[in-house]
Amino acid sequence: MKPPAPHTSQHKHTFAPDPGGEARLATALQATRLAAAETLRWFNDPRLAVEQKADDSPVTQADRAAEAILRRVLLEAFPTDAFLGEESGATAGTSAYEWIVDPIDGTKSFIRGVPLYATLVACRREGRGVLGVIAIPALDEMVYAVAGGGAWHVRTGAPPAAARVSPVASLGESLLCSSDFASFTRRQNAAAGGAARTRLERACRLSRTWGDGYGYLLVATGRAELMVDPFMNPWDAAAVETVIQEAGGTFSSWQGEPRIDAGDGVATNGCLHPAVLALLAGPG
């Protein structure tokens, strides 16, 4: 995957008043390109070995190798920044910035040869998103965003184009995505989670498990109206939050909180967000 160049005069936008935003975007895109190439080196490789982590989720040498690349490139460029990766954990920093990455979001898809896995890279400053990148290496597709600068969609061979959420204002005409609908019943209150799933699927026109980072990319580019995950980690949510917001949508916890560490997440095109939160909360 080739990274899009940071915007030239042909693709101008105004960055947020953050002194690190533009330089960090260029580095994030470079790191994403290298990590994405590493995942593709292992994609559909019969030598790929799969291990189970303590939480029973899968991990492969591709996950670890791609995260090592992200860590190296990002921290060589910004050695005082903090870093949090799904596979290698946290490293403290002395600056106000923190990188949060997931080298393969959707490892279950990856190990099955399904091309919908994502590489997620985010940078935050004092708890607020500075930038986010959602890359789909096997499809050569990416959305990236800088706070205050909009979201930008890149496909093979095309220049960056503005990414915008769908204008659909009715749940009855919407497409609902989730990484795994069965996981709704694995929440602490299984019955309530299952009921929330039923309400959502009945309210929406279509539902599909085009999940993980790809589902959020679909929302950011107007091809789906909502993406709901009963379980999310900060490395799943950090890049998504900035991308969705800069594309004109809304990302929150199921309780409507603007945070990435709530343990769940929902992204919508914005106008449908109150209705979706109401369906997740249930009667009363």
Secondary structure, DSSP 8 states (H G I E B T S, - for coil): --------GGG-----S-TTHHHHHHHHHHHHHHHHHHHHHHTT-TT--EEE-TTS-EEEHHHHHHHHHHHHHHHHHSTTSEEEETTTEEE--SSSEEEEEEEEETHHHHHTT-TT-EEEEEEEETTEEEEEEEEEGGGTEEEEEETTS-EEEEETT---EE--------GGG-EEE-S-GGGGGGSSSHHHHHHHHHHHHHHSSEEE---HHHHHHHHHTTS-SEEEES---HHHHHHHHHHHHHTT-EEE-TTS---S-SS-EEEE-STTHHHHHHHHH---
